[in-house]
Each structure stands twice: as C-alpha cells, then as structure tokens.
C-alpha cells in the first residue's frame, strides 16, 4: 500500500509540475463561475420585486453541474494521456519493470493519482457551495452531495478509460484521441441493437448517457453507482492485463478467452443490476422531488398482484414512434419512478394499423390501402409487419375508435380491471404523476360517472366551438379534461328514462327549452335520493331553470349583472372566491390565496331561500363595482353557490351558477386585460367537491425550505468580481509558487 501511495504522489507531482493540470483547474473554475454568476442575479432581482424563487439550491446548481459534466469529456484525456505513454516514451517503464513493484501497484498508483486529482477538481467548486450556504436559507445539502458524487464517479470512470488507452501506446496524442473515441463510443452505444429487447437493455446500460443525470437531479440509484464501478473495474482490469502481457508472453487464445470472459461478466453484472427488482434508490433532495407523492405510493401499494401497462401503437396514427421497439428502453424511463415501487410491472406492446379516416394519409400515400400504407411504414421504421394487427382483429380485443388512432396506454390489473392513460397535445406530452395516479385509483375504486343532460339545447360535450363544453369534459388530448381525470362522461336523456342508479353527478348546463314535467320529476327524485348536481344558467334562462332550482331553494334573479368601470358598463365581471369557500375546502383555499378570479361574461345573480340545505357562497361579485341592470343600487351577488345536506347517511352536494359561459371552450383559457382567469382551476375544484374529493387526485409533496437568498443586487457584482477575478488569480498564484518551489528543489 505504501508503494501505491508513493507512485500516486510522484504522479501528482508530475501533473502539477505541468501547466496543463493548472490550466484545467483554472478553466474549470472560470467556467463554473461564469455559469454560477449568470444565474445568481435572477433570484436576487425577482426576490427584490416580490417574486420569490423556490428550491434555490437546485435552481442555482442544476444547470451548472450539467454544464460542467459535458466539459469533463475533454479535460480528462488531457490528464490521462501521459500516465503510461510517458513511461513508454522515456524508457522509464523498464526501470519500473525491473524494480520490486508489482503490476497491481503500478496501475493503482497511477489511478489513485487521478482519483486525487478529481478531488482537486471538485475542490474548485467548494467555495461556491460555502458561499451559497451563507446566503441561501436552509440549503439542500443532500442535493449537492448527490451532484458531487455523480461528478466524482464520472471523473473516475473517464480516468479509468484514459489510463487503459495510455497503456496501449507510447504516443500521448494517440492516447488522448483514443480516450475521446472510447468515451464517444460509450456515449453512443445506447443506440446499438435497438431492435432486440435484450441487446437494447445491455447497450442502453453500457451507455454513459443519462447515468450521471440522475445524480444531477439529486437521485442516487444503485444501478448507476454499479455502472460506474463496473466500468472502472473493467478498464483497470484491461490495463492490468495489458501491463502483464508486456512483462510475460501469453498465448493469443488465452488472452482472447480472458477478454471475452471479462466482457461477459461485465455484461452480466450490468444486466442484473438494471433489473427493476434489483435497483435501490436514495432521493437525496429535501423535498423528495425525484420520488412520487405518498398518495401515489399508497395507491401502488394497494395494487397487489399482476399489473400490466399495455401500449397500443397504431403505425398509421399519432405518436407512433414512441412505441416502436427502438424506443422501448427510453419509453420505460417515462415510468421508471412508478416501476421503482412496482418492480414487477409488465410492459406490453400491441401494434396495429387503422387509418381512422385521416385525410393526411391520403395526401402522403395516395391510391394505397391502409394495409399497404402500414407495410410501407413498417419497412421504413424496421418493424416486423407480422406483429401488426389488422383493425378487425384489434377491435375484437378492444374498442379504440374514440382514441382517433393515437398511441394510448392501458393499465390492466389482474386481467380484469383496466384504465386508459393518454398522451396530450401540450409541451410535456407524456402523462404527469396526477394522470397516472388517477389511472391507479380508477383500477382500485372505479370512475366517477357524470351525466350531462341533453335534449334542450344544452352545451355540447363534443362541440369544439367557443360555446361548447368539449375542452374540459371529453377532449382526450387535453390533460385536465374530466375524461382524463377519473370521470366517465355520458349524455343523459330523461324523457323516457330515469337517472341511472350509478350516476355520481348530474350536470344541467344552460338548457334553452323548458324541461317537461316528467324530466323535472326524474331530477327531483334524483335530488331526493341524495344525488349530486351542477346547474348552470344564463340571465335569460330564469323561466327554464327556476322550476328546477326552486326545489333546492335558489332561483336566478331577473336581469344580468354588470360591472361599472371608469363610468362605463360591461357584462364581463371578475368575481373572487369567498373566505367561506376557502375555509371549507382546501382546493378553494389554494385558489383563494393565489388571487385568481372566476371570469364570467353575462351572468345572473342568485337569490337563496332556505330549503333545509347548508348554503356555501363559493363566488361572489365585488360590491364596489357590480350591479344588476334592473336595479339602481350597487350590490354584491353570489354567482356560484354550493349546497350540502345529509341524505341517507351520506352527504349530498349541489352547485348552482348564474353563468354557463365560464366553463365554455372560449372562456376557460381566455386572457383579458385586468383579469386573472382562474376558471379552469375553479372547474376542477367544483367537480372535486361534487364527487366527495375523489377526482382529480390531489397529490401532496414536501415543500422546499431553501426559498430565501440574503443577497442584494449590488452584492452580485462583488461576487462576480471575486469569482471571475480574485479566485482565478489565487489559482494562478498557487501555480507560480508551486513551480518556483519545484525549480528550487
């Protein structure tokens, strides 16, 4: 062991005697400093303006560590290229071989010097960590430890590769280029063998890509730690055998057999370590940002037995590439955080073709049948067409007609219960944890059934125009739509039938014609049995809706509400949630604190008469600027009211609104000057309240505590001066002092 340390010390002295090592430390510190100072001013400015940042530790360091990780690729070959090549070129390798030093001691001495130099490199970042700890309240030390561990393992892996390449040649330039080539190969090998499942798993594991990214996110994963240790062991073993061959001749067949055995052992370790059941995780972040919510964990724990995720891929449909065999491994990464808690989750893929009347296909493949189009696409994408089902065979298994040919997932539990999971037309595309948690909960407790009354000119569930209700209810491509949040939506006709017994919520949205006595009786029976209901009207719908609303003690007032602003009258009003609603329901409390408003264009006020309910005003107009056009005085009107009572041992909930447009496609996301539109979040809260807090699933997370930085804007300039001026000068000063002392010796 003493000889190993002596060799390491001698190698470090050589490194620091060269300007290359000091230059790398200098550039390393400068690059990190530029990145750090570039981000530092932003939270300081925003905090001064009253816009606080959260999770400051990760915000300040995440991109910085990612940036540095990319540049290590170029630094390490410059350091390792002379480790053994210099010994070959100068002839000193013969002295080493003739001395009482073993091959093991030579290799580990050289490698230990690089491990120590890696600590020097990370030491260049310590002043930034100390500074951040002084100015950021409650810094997340676990997150930084994970990042330093990931960087250090990456440096050590690169150094092992560089040491082996240096042992192959006496030319240092060739050694550096060879190291770069091997590192490039290990970064790109993940794309090799993508058509074969087992080969894809192996090559994906061998790739450097994404292995250190988990550390940057604050997640220490046993698979990634084993990967770096295995790579280090693999290349150090190769180096040992290379040195041994130089001192002792061996038969080529024996050498080849040893190399093949080492490679197979490495592959076996990697394959076993990457199996979900063998992976252990340590989320080092304070708020556990890499771990699913405790709510989701409880749902997964309740799903005992076999759980499958079946991906239905239409080769003629949208997002087809995401389900191709070449992307299976990366596709599994999207669900990795759930597989962590359900390692026996099975991934299955079903391929089919169905044109679904897409006119785009006629333009791209004119005169061809759907089968011919599918065959052509499969050849281009290297997919075996024999695995692709025709539409008639697929639809004997499952009806996907409503999915319009897009890629869709389905969780199947114990081969008896299923829940769909979809991709969405937004920036993220893939399902978030909330949608996955909703799917898990549907498997366990079923959906909420919401029936929308039809037959009287109500808002259409499938209408995509401004007045329609498609976007928040049945739009499969909208993440927040009810159909993606645990609801089964169906149209309800009561002229010849009663409200189905399994209906959880009935929605009566702006009927333009009066309901018949039979329909009123059916709805009255539903209410008497404790059914939940949402009733939305308009200022000119009093005669239509008041006969129904009288049963619950509410009626629409005459006229419409207007807002007085700068002497002008407008029927667009913005109403805030009431304090009573915020206290009664946490979801409304969050909306109340955020200051968002319910924006309504053309609204009737609500008048309450006691009919045995507990009345909860949810949204009320501002008394300072709102009046009824039929009345002279300025009043505050409730425009959304919640009602609740106990019926048959369970709580009945009803919501009545004086406007139906606020839920329409045109108003949900409309931006108006001077208004903070919270319609979509209010809609989610109302439906969650109506279904007894079942859906949407509300996830709970640990809140970050590193949210305050005690730094002023003028201080940032001083920090920048020290980081980019003083700190590099100190490194240069150490270099000059060290060089002068070495020369004197």
Secondary structure, DSSP 4 states (H G I P E B T S, - for coil): -HHHHHHHHHHHHHHHHSHHHHHHHHHHHHHHHHHHHHHHHHHHHHHHTT---SSHHHHHHHHHHHHHHHHHHHHHHHHHTTTTHHHHHHSHHHHHHHTT--HHHHHHHHHHHHHHHHHHHHHHHHHHHHHHHHHBTT--HHHHHHHHHHHHHHHHHHHHHHHHHHTT-S-HHHHHHHHHHHHHHHHHGGGTTTTSHHHHHHHHHH--TTTTHHHHTTEEEHHHHHHHHHHHHHHHHHHHHHHHHHHS---HHHHHHHHHHHHHHHHHHHHHHTSGGG--EEE-STT-TTS--HHHHHHHHH--S-EEEEEEEETTSTTGGGGSGGGHHHHHHTTHHHHTT-TT-EEEEEEE---TT-HHHHHHSTT--HHHHHHHHHHHHT--GGGEEPHHHHHHH---GGGTT--EEEEEETTTEEEEEE--SSSS-S--HHHHHHHHHHHHH-PEEEEEE-SSSPPPSS--STT--HHHHT-TT-TTSGGGTTEEEEEE--SSSPPPTT--EEEEE--SSPPPHHHHHHHHHHHHTT-EEEEE--TT-HHHHHHHHGGGTEEEPSS-EEEEETTEEESEEEEEEPHHHHHH-HHHHHHHHHT-EEEEESB--EEE--SSPEEEEEEE--TTTEEETT-SSB---EEEEEEEEEETTEEEEEEEES-SGGGSHHHHS---TT--B-HHHHHHHHHHHHTTT-SS-----PPP----B---HHHHHHHHHIIIIIHHHHHHHHHHHHHHHHHH-
